[in-house]
Amino acid sequence: MTWGWTGVRGTWAGPAAAASIAEMAKLNVNWTAIAFAAVQDTPQSTEIPYWSEPTVSDEEIRWAIREAKRHGIKVCLKPVVNVGNGTWRAHIGFFDQDTPGEPRWGEWFASYGKFIAYYAAIAEEEGCEMFCIGCEMVQTDKREQEWRDLIALVRTLYSGPITYNCDKYQEERVGWWDAVDIISSSGYYPIDQFEEQLDRIEAGIAKWNKPFFFMEAGCPSRDGSAAKPNDWSLPGAPSEIEQERYYEAMFAACAQRDWMLGYMLWDWPAQLYDAKDAARNDDYCMYGKRSAAVIRAYYAKGQGQPVS
């Protein structure tokens, strides 16, 4: 399960956050991606001020790691960059060739590298079992050498397995999977396309001989969302059944693929809504909803285990 998104400084480490992790553990979750963001101003900004608000503090991050471990849950630390003007991070990008007077890839990767390296050191100090170096950075994926250099830097700071969370439909388009330990992607695929997409993913990653799992996957509890699970703004009435159907279909399809090793489901916030309001909540969180029972039962069978 992905926990804590979107973490805002001051919202982690209190009683509500502790209760959230305890409730998450009841679903037989054995891994969590503790996810938080630093914010650059625009897609062409070259500074990522991870040390300032709204990014959660180091103390909050360390608390979340330790609290998850206290419940027997393994941790993948997942620092993510967002864009302050609302542009999706997949559109962060610069000219392919450096141009005088324009922001450059090298400048951005220098800042991004400091950001990732900072939290890689924390992941090592806190004994995180996995570290994620990026999420859905589609326009950056082609910058192979910069990613290889960053991974080499991370390996001097963090001794555990490293993954990169590519976006949906991008699994076969990343050319540097050999540099990471585990391949992962955002599996927001339409409910009626899992067989087709799993066939494509299997063929696309076979040559790398690496473990694979969905670093993100999920569906809002909202009418129509099963057909477009990545759209968190899709109009529709709240529907627990829609979300339940989606998880049943995804688990059934993925269980037939022995190379598909698990999920970090999206998502479980640090501040939960009241359980009595679950039927009116139309977001991704499963707390108090019908899909929670589906997940609890599936995970109880030992499914959804990315690495041992």
NUKOL-744976 format. One record per residue (C-alpha): residue number from 1; residue in three letters; x, y, z. Coordinates in Angstrom, 1 decimal. Each point is the difference from the previous one (the first is absolute). Example, Ala and Ser with C-alpha at 12.3 -4.5 7.8 and 13.67 -1.06 7.14 Angstrom:
<r seq="1" type="ALA" u="12.3" v="-4.5" w="7.8"/>
<r seq="2" type="SER" u="1.4" v="3.4" w="-0.7"/>
//
This chain:
<r seq="1" type="MET" u="0.0" v="0.0" w="0.0"/>
<r seq="2" type="THR" u="1.2" v="3.5" w="-0.7"/>
<r seq="3" type="TRP" u="-0.2" v="2.1" w="3.2"/>
<r seq="4" type="GLY" u="0.0" v="3.7" w="0.7"/>
<r seq="5" type="TRP" u="-0.7" v="1.7" w="-3.3"/>
<r seq="6" type="THR" u="-0.1" v="2.9" w="-0.2"/>
<r seq="7" type="GLY" u="2.0" v="0.6" w="3.1"/>
<r seq="8" type="VAL" u="-0.1" v="3.6" w="1.2"/>
<r seq="9" type="ARG" u="2.4" v="1.1" w="2.7"/>
<r seq="10" type="GLY" u="-1.6" v="-0.3" w="3.4"/>
<r seq="11" type="THR" u="-2.5" v="-2.7" w="-1.0"/>
<r seq="12" type="TRP" u="2.2" v="-3.1" w="0.7"/>
<r seq="13" type="ALA" u="1.2" v="-1.3" w="3.4"/>
<r seq="14" type="GLY" u="-3.2" v="0.7" w="2.0"/>
<r seq="15" type="PRO" u="-2.7" v="-2.2" w="1.4"/>
<r seq="16" type="ALA" u="-2.1" v="0.1" w="-3.3"/>
<r seq="17" type="ALA" u="3.0" v="-1.1" w="-2.0"/>
<r seq="18" type="ALA" u="0.7" v="-2.8" w="2.5"/>
<r seq="19" type="ALA" u="-3.6" v="-1.2" w="-0.2"/>
<r seq="20" type="SER" u="0.2" v="0.1" w="-3.8"/>
<r seq="21" type="ILE" u="3.0" v="-2.4" w="-0.1"/>
<r seq="22" type="ALA" u="-1.7" v="-2.3" w="2.5"/>
<r seq="23" type="GLU" u="-3.1" v="-0.2" w="-2.1"/>
<r seq="24" type="MET" u="2.1" v="-0.6" w="-3.2"/>
<r seq="25" type="ALA" u="1.7" v="-2.9" w="1.8"/>
<r seq="26" type="LYS" u="-3.4" v="-1.7" w="0.5"/>
<r seq="27" type="LEU" u="-0.2" v="-0.6" w="-3.7"/>
<r seq="28" type="ASN" u="2.9" v="-2.5" w="0.2"/>
<r seq="29" type="VAL" u="2.3" v="2.6" w="-1.6"/>
<r seq="30" type="ASN" u="3.6" v="-1.2" w="0.2"/>
<r seq="31" type="TRP" u="1.6" v="2.8" w="-2.0"/>
<r seq="32" type="THR" u="-0.6" v="3.7" w="-0.2"/>
<r seq="33" type="ALA" u="1.3" v="2.7" w="-2.3"/>
<r seq="34" type="ILE" u="0.4" v="3.1" w="2.3"/>
<r seq="35" type="ALA" u="-0.5" v="2.7" w="-2.6"/>
<r seq="36" type="PHE" u="0.5" v="3.7" w="0.3"/>
<r seq="37" type="ALA" u="0.7" v="2.9" w="-2.4"/>
<r seq="38" type="ALA" u="2.3" v="2.9" w="-0.4"/>
<r seq="39" type="VAL" u="-1.3" v="2.8" w="-2.3"/>
<r seq="40" type="GLN" u="1.7" v="1.8" w="-2.8"/>
<r seq="41" type="ASP" u="-1.7" v="3.1" w="-1.3"/>
<r seq="42" type="THR" u="-0.6" v="-0.8" w="-3.6"/>
<r seq="43" type="PRO" u="0.9" v="-2.9" w="-2.4"/>
<r seq="44" type="GLN" u="3.0" v="2.0" w="-1.1"/>
<r seq="45" type="SER" u="1.3" v="1.0" w="3.4"/>
<r seq="46" type="THR" u="3.4" v="-1.4" w="0.9"/>
<r seq="47" type="GLU" u="-0.1" v="0.2" w="3.8"/>
<r seq="48" type="ILE" u="-1.8" v="-2.5" w="2.2"/>
<r seq="49" type="PRO" u="-0.2" v="1.5" w="3.5"/>
<r seq="50" type="TYR" u="-0.6" v="-3.3" w="1.9"/>
<r seq="51" type="TRP" u="1.2" v="1.6" w="3.3"/>
<r seq="52" type="SER" u="-3.0" v="2.4" w="0.2"/>
<r seq="53" type="GLU" u="-3.7" v="-0.2" w="0.4"/>
<r seq="54" type="PRO" u="-2.3" v="-1.6" w="-1.1"/>
<r seq="55" type="THR" u="2.4" v="-3.1" w="0.0"/>
<r seq="56" type="VAL" u="-0.4" v="-2.0" w="3.2"/>
<r seq="57" type="SER" u="2.9" v="0.4" w="2.4"/>
<r seq="58" type="ASP" u="2.8" v="-2.5" w="0.5"/>
<r seq="59" type="GLU" u="-1.4" v="-0.8" w="3.4"/>
<r seq="60" type="GLU" u="-3.4" v="-0.8" w="-1.4"/>
<r seq="61" type="ILE" u="1.5" v="-2.3" w="-2.6"/>
<r seq="62" type="ARG" u="2.1" v="-1.8" w="2.5"/>
<r seq="63" type="TRP" u="-3.0" v="-0.4" w="2.3"/>
<r seq="64" type="ALA" u="-2.1" v="-1.5" w="-2.9"/>
<r seq="65" type="ILE" u="2.7" v="-2.5" w="-0.8"/>
<r seq="66" type="ARG" u="0.3" v="-1.1" w="3.6"/>
<r seq="67" type="GLU" u="-3.7" v="-0.1" w="0.5"/>
<r seq="68" type="ALA" u="-0.5" v="-2.2" w="-3.0"/>
<r seq="69" type="LYS" u="2.7" v="-2.3" w="1.1"/>
<r seq="70" type="ARG" u="-1.5" v="-0.2" w="3.5"/>
<r seq="71" type="HIS" u="-3.0" v="-1.6" w="-1.7"/>
<r seq="72" type="GLY" u="2.2" v="-2.5" w="-1.8"/>
<r seq="73" type="ILE" u="-0.3" v="1.8" w="-3.4"/>
<r seq="74" type="LYS" u="3.0" v="0.3" w="-2.3"/>
<r seq="75" type="VAL" u="0.7" v="3.4" w="-1.4"/>
<r seq="76" type="CYS" u="0.8" v="1.4" w="-3.5"/>
<r seq="77" type="LEU" u="0.9" v="3.7" w="0.4"/>
<r seq="78" type="LYS" u="-1.4" v="2.0" w="-2.9"/>
<r seq="79" type="PRO" u="1.0" v="3.6" w="-0.4"/>
<r seq="80" type="VAL" u="-1.9" v="1.6" w="-2.9"/>
<r seq="81" type="VAL" u="0.2" v="3.4" w="-1.7"/>
<r seq="82" type="ASN" u="-3.2" v="1.9" w="-0.8"/>
<r seq="83" type="VAL" u="-0.5" v="3.3" w="-1.9"/>
<r seq="84" type="GLY" u="-1.4" v="3.0" w="1.9"/>
<r seq="85" type="ASN" u="-2.1" v="1.3" w="-2.9"/>
<r seq="86" type="GLY" u="-1.9" v="-3.3" w="-0.2"/>
<r seq="87" type="THR" u="1.7" v="-1.5" w="-3.1"/>
<r seq="88" type="TRP" u="0.5" v="-3.7" w="0.3"/>
<r seq="89" type="ARG" u="3.6" v="-1.0" w="0.6"/>
<r seq="90" type="ALA" u="0.1" v="-2.1" w="-3.1"/>
<r seq="91" type="HIS" u="0.3" v="3.3" w="-2.0"/>
<r seq="92" type="ILE" u="3.1" v="1.3" w="1.8"/>
<r seq="93" type="GLY" u="2.4" v="0.4" w="-2.9"/>
<r seq="94" type="PHE" u="2.6" v="2.2" w="-1.8"/>
<r seq="95" type="PHE" u="1.5" v="0.3" w="-3.5"/>
<r seq="96" type="ASP" u="1.8" v="-3.1" w="-1.1"/>
<r seq="97" type="GLN" u="3.1" v="2.1" w="-0.8"/>
<r seq="98" type="ASP" u="1.2" v="2.7" w="2.4"/>
<r seq="99" type="THR" u="-0.9" v="3.5" w="-1.2"/>
<r seq="100" type="PRO" u="1.5" v="3.2" w="1.4"/>
<r seq="101" type="GLY" u="-2.4" v="1.8" w="2.2"/>
<r seq="102" type="GLU" u="-2.3" v="-2.9" w="0.4"/>
<r seq="103" type="PRO" u="-0.3" v="-2.4" w="3.0"/>
<r seq="104" type="ARG" u="1.9" v="-3.2" w="-0.5"/>
<r seq="105" type="TRP" u="-0.4" v="-3.7" w="0.8"/>
<r seq="106" type="GLY" u="3.3" v="0.0" w="1.7"/>
<r seq="107" type="GLU" u="-1.1" v="2.8" w="2.4"/>
<r seq="108" type="TRP" u="-3.2" v="-1.9" w="0.8"/>
<r seq="109" type="PHE" u="1.7" v="-3.4" w="0.5"/>
<r seq="110" type="ALA" u="2.5" v="1.7" w="2.3"/>
<r seq="111" type="SER" u="-2.8" v="1.2" w="2.3"/>
<r seq="112" type="TYR" u="-2.0" v="-3.3" w="-0.4"/>
<r seq="113" type="GLY" u="3.1" v="-2.0" w="0.9"/>
<r seq="114" type="LYS" u="0.5" v="1.9" w="3.2"/>
<r seq="115" type="PHE" u="-3.7" v="-0.5" w="0.9"/>
<r seq="116" type="ILE" u="0.1" v="-3.8" w="-0.6"/>
<r seq="117" type="ALA" u="3.5" v="-0.4" w="1.6"/>
<r seq="118" type="TYR" u="-1.2" v="1.7" w="3.2"/>
<r seq="119" type="TYR" u="-2.9" v="-2.4" w="0.5"/>
<r seq="120" type="ALA" u="2.1" v="-3.0" w="-1.1"/>
<r seq="121" type="ALA" u="2.2" v="0.7" w="3.0"/>
<r seq="122" type="ILE" u="-3.0" v="0.1" w="2.3"/>
<r seq="123" type="ALA" u="-1.3" v="-3.3" w="-1.5"/>
<r seq="124" type="GLU" u="3.4" v="-1.6" w="0.8"/>
<r seq="125" type="GLU" u="0.1" v="1.4" w="3.6"/>
<r seq="126" type="GLU" u="-3.6" v="-1.2" w="0.7"/>
<r seq="127" type="GLY" u="0.5" v="-3.4" w="-1.6"/>
<r seq="128" type="CYS" u="-2.6" v="0.4" w="-2.8"/>
<r seq="129" type="GLU" u="-0.3" v="-3.2" w="-1.9"/>
<r seq="130" type="MET" u="-0.4" v="1.8" w="-3.4"/>
<r seq="131" type="PHE" u="0.6" v="3.4" w="-1.5"/>
<r seq="132" type="CYS" u="-1.8" v="1.6" w="-3.0"/>
<r seq="133" type="ILE" u="2.0" v="2.5" w="-2.0"/>
<r seq="134" type="GLY" u="-2.8" v="1.5" w="-2.0"/>
<r seq="135" type="CYS" u="-3.7" v="-0.1" w="-0.9"/>
<r seq="136" type="GLU" u="-1.6" v="0.5" w="-3.4"/>
<r seq="137" type="MET" u="2.7" v="2.2" w="-1.4"/>
<r seq="138" type="VAL" u="-0.9" v="-0.7" w="-3.6"/>
<r seq="139" type="GLN" u="1.9" v="2.8" w="-1.7"/>
<r seq="140" type="THR" u="3.2" v="-0.8" w="2.0"/>
<r seq="141" type="ASP" u="0.0" v="-3.7" w="-0.8"/>
<r seq="142" type="LYS" u="1.9" v="0.6" w="-3.2"/>
<r seq="143" type="ARG" u="2.9" v="1.6" w="1.9"/>
<r seq="144" type="GLU" u="1.7" v="-3.3" w="0.5"/>
<r seq="145" type="GLN" u="3.4" v="1.1" w="1.1"/>
<r seq="146" type="GLU" u="-1.3" v="2.4" w="2.6"/>
<r seq="147" type="TRP" u="-2.1" v="-2.8" w="1.5"/>
<r seq="148" type="ARG" u="3.0" v="-2.3" w="0.0"/>
<r seq="149" type="ASP" u="2.1" v="2.6" w="1.7"/>
<r seq="150" type="LEU" u="-2.7" v="0.6" w="2.6"/>
<r seq="151" type="ILE" u="-0.4" v="-3.7" w="0.7"/>
<r seq="152" type="ALA" u="3.8" v="-0.4" w="0.5"/>
<r seq="153" type="LEU" u="-0.1" v="2.9" w="2.5"/>
<r seq="154" type="VAL" u="-2.9" v="-1.6" w="1.9"/>
<r seq="155" type="ARG" u="1.8" v="-3.3" w="0.3"/>
<r seq="156" type="THR" u="2.8" v="1.8" w="1.9"/>
<r seq="157" type="LEU" u="-2.6" v="1.1" w="2.5"/>
<r seq="158" type="TYR" u="-2.6" v="-2.8" w="0.1"/>
<r seq="159" type="SER" u="0.8" v="-3.7" w="0.2"/>
<r seq="160" type="GLY" u="-3.5" v="-1.4" w="-0.7"/>
<r seq="161" type="PRO" u="-1.9" v="-0.7" w="-3.2"/>
<r seq="162" type="ILE" u="-0.8" v="2.9" w="-2.2"/>
<r seq="163" type="THR" u="-3.1" v="0.4" w="-2.3"/>
<r seq="164" type="TYR" u="-1.3" v="2.6" w="-2.4"/>
<r seq="165" type="ASN" u="-3.8" v="0.5" w="-0.3"/>
<r seq="166" type="CYS" u="-0.6" v="0.6" w="-3.7"/>
<r seq="167" type="ASP" u="-3.4" v="1.2" w="-1.2"/>
<r seq="168" type="LYS" u="-2.7" v="-2.3" w="-1.5"/>
<r seq="169" type="TYR" u="0.7" v="-1.1" w="-3.6"/>
<r seq="170" type="GLN" u="3.7" v="0.9" w="0.4"/>
<r seq="171" type="GLU" u="1.4" v="-3.4" w="1.3"/>
<r seq="172" type="GLU" u="1.7" v="-1.0" w="-3.2"/>
<r seq="173" type="ARG" u="1.2" v="3.6" w="-0.8"/>
<r seq="174" type="VAL" u="2.5" v="0.4" w="2.8"/>
<r seq="175" type="GLY" u="3.5" v="-0.9" w="-1.4"/>
<r seq="176" type="TRP" u="1.9" v="-0.2" w="3.3"/>
<r seq="177" type="TRP" u="-1.9" v="-2.6" w="2.0"/>
<r seq="178" type="ASP" u="3.2" v="-2.0" w="0.4"/>
<r seq="179" type="ALA" u="1.3" v="2.7" w="2.4"/>
<r seq="180" type="VAL" u="-2.8" v="-0.5" w="2.6"/>
<r seq="181" type="ASP" u="-0.8" v="-3.1" w="2.0"/>
<r seq="182" type="ILE" u="-3.8" v="-0.1" w="-0.5"/>
<r seq="183" type="ILE" u="-2.2" v="1.3" w="-2.8"/>
<r seq="184" type="SER" u="-3.2" v="1.7" w="1.1"/>
<r seq="185" type="SER" u="-2.8" v="1.9" w="-1.6"/>
<r seq="186" type="SER" u="-3.3" v="1.8" w="0.5"/>
<r seq="187" type="GLY" u="-2.5" v="-2.6" w="-0.9"/>
<r seq="188" type="TYR" u="-3.1" v="2.1" w="-0.5"/>
<r seq="189" type="TYR" u="-1.4" v="-2.1" w="-2.8"/>
<r seq="190" type="PRO" u="-3.7" v="-0.2" w="-1.0"/>
<r seq="191" type="ILE" u="-1.8" v="-2.8" w="1.6"/>
<r seq="192" type="ASP" u="-0.6" v="-1.8" w="-3.3"/>
<r seq="193" type="GLN" u="3.6" v="0.3" w="-1.2"/>
<r seq="194" type="PHE" u="2.0" v="-1.8" w="2.6"/>
<r seq="195" type="GLU" u="0.7" v="-3.1" w="-2.1"/>
<r seq="196" type="GLU" u="1.1" v="2.1" w="-3.0"/>
<r seq="197" type="GLN" u="2.2" v="2.3" w="2.1"/>
<r seq="198" type="LEU" u="1.6" v="-2.8" w="2.0"/>
<r seq="199" type="ASP" u="0.9" v="-1.7" w="-3.3"/>
<r seq="200" type="ARG" u="1.6" v="3.2" w="-1.2"/>
<r seq="201" type="ILE" u="1.9" v="0.5" w="3.3"/>
<r seq="202" type="GLU" u="1.2" v="-3.6" w="0.1"/>
<r seq="203" type="ALA" u="1.4" v="0.3" w="-3.5"/>
<r seq="204" type="GLY" u="1.5" v="3.4" w="0.6"/>
<r seq="205" type="ILE" u="2.0" v="-0.8" w="3.1"/>
<r seq="206" type="ALA" u="1.0" v="-3.6" w="-0.6"/>
<r seq="207" type="LYS" u="3.4" v="0.8" w="-1.3"/>
<r seq="208" type="TRP" u="1.0" v="1.8" w="3.2"/>
<r seq="209" type="ASN" u="-0.5" v="-3.1" w="2.3"/>
<r seq="210" type="LYS" u="-1.1" v="2.2" w="2.9"/>
<r seq="211" type="PRO" u="-2.7" v="-0.3" w="2.6"/>
<r seq="212" type="PHE" u="-3.2" v="2.1" w="-0.8"/>
<r seq="213" type="PHE" u="-2.8" v="1.4" w="2.0"/>
<r seq="214" type="PHE" u="-2.6" v="2.8" w="-0.2"/>
<r seq="215" type="MET" u="1.5" v="2.9" w="2.1"/>
<r seq="216" type="GLU" u="-3.4" v="1.6" w="-0.4"/>
<r seq="217" type="ALA" u="-3.4" v="-1.5" w="-0.8"/>
<r seq="218" type="GLY" u="-3.5" v="0.8" w="1.0"/>
<r seq="219" type="CYS" u="-3.4" v="1.4" w="-0.9"/>
<r seq="220" type="PRO" u="-2.2" v="2.7" w="1.6"/>
<r seq="221" type="SER" u="-3.3" v="-1.1" w="1.5"/>
<r seq="222" type="ARG" u="-2.0" v="1.9" w="-2.6"/>
<r seq="223" type="ASP" u="-2.3" v="-0.9" w="-2.9"/>
<r seq="224" type="GLY" u="2.0" v="-0.3" w="-3.2"/>
<r seq="225" type="SER" u="3.5" v="-0.1" w="1.6"/>
<r seq="226" type="ALA" u="0.6" v="-3.7" w="-0.8"/>
<r seq="227" type="ALA" u="0.3" v="0.9" w="-3.7"/>
<r seq="228" type="LYS" u="2.4" v="2.9" w="0.8"/>
<r seq="229" type="PRO" u="1.6" v="-0.6" w="3.4"/>
<r seq="230" type="ASN" u="2.8" v="2.6" w="-0.5"/>
<r seq="231" type="ASP" u="-2.5" v="2.9" w="-0.2"/>
<r seq="232" type="TRP" u="-0.6" v="1.2" w="3.6"/>
<r seq="233" type="SER" u="-2.3" v="2.8" w="-1.3"/>
<r seq="234" type="LEU" u="-2.3" v="-2.1" w="-2.1"/>
<r seq="235" type="PRO" u="-3.7" v="1.0" w="0.7"/>
<r seq="236" type="GLY" u="-2.2" v="-2.7" w="1.6"/>
<r seq="237" type="ALA" u="-1.9" v="-0.9" w="3.1"/>
<r seq="238" type="PRO" u="1.8" v="-1.8" w="2.9"/>
<r seq="239" type="SER" u="0.0" v="-3.8" w="-0.6"/>
<r seq="240" type="GLU" u="1.6" v="-2.6" w="2.2"/>
<r seq="241" type="ILE" u="-1.1" v="-2.7" w="-2.4"/>
<r seq="242" type="GLU" u="2.0" v="1.7" w="-2.8"/>
<r seq="243" type="GLN" u="3.2" v="-0.1" w="2.0"/>
<r seq="244" type="GLU" u="-0.7" v="-3.6" w="1.3"/>
<r seq="245" type="ARG" u="-0.5" v="-1.3" w="-3.6"/>
<r seq="246" type="TYR" u="3.2" v="1.6" w="-1.1"/>
<r seq="247" type="TYR" u="2.1" v="-1.6" w="2.7"/>
<r seq="248" type="GLU" u="-1.6" v="-3.4" w="-0.5"/>
<r seq="249" type="ALA" u="0.8" v="0.2" w="-3.7"/>
<r seq="250" type="MET" u="3.6" v="1.3" w="0.5"/>
<r seq="251" type="PHE" u="0.9" v="-2.7" w="2.6"/>
<r seq="252" type="ALA" u="-1.6" v="-2.8" w="-2.1"/>
<r seq="253" type="ALA" u="2.0" v="1.0" w="-3.1"/>
<r seq="254" type="CYS" u="3.3" v="0.7" w="1.7"/>
<r seq="255" type="ALA" u="-0.2" v="-3.3" w="2.0"/>
<r seq="256" type="GLN" u="0.4" v="-1.9" w="-3.2"/>
<r seq="257" type="ARG" u="3.4" v="1.5" w="-0.7"/>
<r seq="258" type="ASP" u="2.8" v="-1.4" w="2.1"/>
<r seq="259" type="TRP" u="2.3" v="2.9" w="-1.0"/>
<r seq="260" type="MET" u="-2.4" v="2.5" w="1.6"/>
<r seq="261" type="LEU" u="1.2" v="0.3" w="3.5"/>
<r seq="262" type="GLY" u="-2.2" v="2.5" w="1.8"/>
<r seq="263" type="TYR" u="-1.5" v="3.4" w="0.5"/>
<r seq="264" type="MET" u="0.3" v="3.3" w="1.8"/>
<r seq="265" type="LEU" u="-3.7" v="0.8" w="-0.2"/>
<r seq="266" type="TRP" u="-1.0" v="3.7" w="-0.4"/>
<r seq="267" type="ASP" u="-0.6" v="1.2" w="2.6"/>
<r seq="268" type="TRP" u="-0.3" v="0.4" w="3.8"/>
<r seq="269" type="PRO" u="0.2" v="3.6" w="1.4"/>
<r seq="270" type="ALA" u="1.6" v="1.0" w="3.3"/>
<r seq="271" type="GLN" u="-3.3" v="1.5" w="1.0"/>
<r seq="272" type="LEU" u="-2.9" v="-2.4" w="-0.5"/>
<r seq="273" type="TYR" u="-3.7" v="1.1" w="-0.4"/>
<r seq="274" type="ASP" u="-2.4" v="-1.3" w="2.5"/>
<r seq="275" type="ALA" u="-1.0" v="-3.6" w="-0.7"/>
<r seq="276" type="LYS" u="-3.7" v="1.0" w="0.1"/>
<r seq="277" type="ASP" u="0.6" v="2.3" w="-3.0"/>
<r seq="278" type="ALA" u="1.6" v="-2.8" w="-2.2"/>
<r seq="279" type="ALA" u="-3.0" v="-0.4" w="-2.2"/>
<r seq="280" type="ARG" u="0.1" v="3.7" w="-0.9"/>
<r seq="281" type="ASN" u="3.7" v="0.0" w="-0.6"/>
<r seq="282" type="ASP" u="0.8" v="-0.3" w="-3.8"/>
<r seq="283" type="ASP" u="3.8" v="0.0" w="0.2"/>
<r seq="284" type="TYR" u="2.6" v="-2.8" w="-0.3"/>
<r seq="285" type="CYS" u="0.3" v="-0.8" w="3.7"/>
<r seq="286" type="MET" u="-1.8" v="-3.3" w="0.9"/>
<r seq="287" type="TYR" u="-0.4" v="0.6" w="3.7"/>
<r seq="288" type="GLY" u="-3.5" v="-1.2" w="1.1"/>
<r seq="289" type="LYS" u="-1.0" v="-0.9" w="-3.5"/>
<r seq="290" type="ARG" u="-0.9" v="-3.3" w="-1.6"/>
<r seq="291" type="SER" u="3.3" v="-0.3" w="-1.8"/>
<r seq="292" type="ALA" u="1.8" v="-0.1" w="3.3"/>
<r seq="293" type="ALA" u="-1.3" v="-3.5" w="0.6"/>
<r seq="294" type="VAL" u="1.1" v="-1.1" w="-3.5"/>
<r seq="295" type="ILE" u="3.5" v="1.3" w="0.7"/>
<r seq="296" type="ARG" u="0.2" v="-1.5" w="3.5"/>
<r seq="297" type="ALA" u="-1.0" v="-3.4" w="-1.3"/>
<r seq="298" type="TYR" u="2.3" v="0.0" w="-3.0"/>
<r seq="299" type="TYR" u="3.0" v="1.1" w="2.1"/>
<r seq="300" type="ALA" u="-0.8" v="-2.6" w="2.6"/>
<r seq="301" type="LYS" u="0.7" v="-2.6" w="-2.6"/>
<r seq="302" type="GLY" u="3.6" v="1.3" w="-0.3"/>
<r seq="303" type="GLN" u="-0.5" v="1.9" w="-3.2"/>
<r seq="304" type="GLY" u="1.4" v="3.4" w="-0.6"/>
<r seq="305" type="GLN" u="3.6" v="-0.5" w="1.2"/>
<r seq="306" type="PRO" u="2.5" v="2.0" w="-2.2"/>
<r seq="307" type="VAL" u="3.2" v="-1.4" w="1.6"/>
<r seq="308" type="SER" u="0.8" v="-2.1" w="3.0"/>
//
